[in-house]
Amino acid sequence: MLPEANFVFFYNNLVELSIYNIGFLIFDMRYIEPTRVKVLMMMFFATGIMGVIIGLSAVTPPNLKIMITLMSMINIGLGAFFTFLYLTQIKADPDKRKKKKKPKSDK
C-alpha cells in the first residue's frame, strides 16, 4: 500500500472521530428511562460531593487527599454528563407492534 493511501485512511478515521462529530454520536444513544437517569444523576452527584468533603477534610491522610478529591471530581463530571443526557434526551415513541387493536363492531 502506498504511504499516501495510509495517510488518507488515517485522516478519514480522524475526521470521523473528531470533536465536531461527538455531538451527533451522543444523540444516537439508546433511550434511557428518565427515572433511571435521575437515579444515576443523584448517585454520582452525591458521591462526588461527599468525596470532595471527605477529601478536603482534616481527617483524611495527606497522601490520599488529592486522589480522593480527583476521583470525586470525576463523579461530579459523570453526574453532569447524565444531567446532559436527561435534559437532551428525546422521548421514545411507543412500539406500535405491542398496541392492541380494537375489534371492529358490527353495525
HUNOR-V191963 format. One record per pair of residues at least 24 apart in sequence whose C-alpha atoms are under 7 Angstrom apart, sorted by sequence separation. I is the first residue (numbers start at 1). J is the second residue. D is the distance in Angstrom with one decimal. If there is no record, write none. Layout:
I|J|D / I|J|D
This chain:
48|72|4.2 / 47|72|6.9 / 48|73|6.1 / 48|75|4.9 / 47|75|6.8 / 48|76|5.0 / 45|75|6.6 / 44|75|5.1 / 45|76|5.2 / 44|76|6.0 / 44|78|6.4 / 45|79|5.3 / 44|79|4.9 / 41|79|4.7 / 41|82|5.6 / 41|83|6.2 / 37|82|6.3 / 37|86|6.2 / 34|86|6.6 / 31|92|6.4
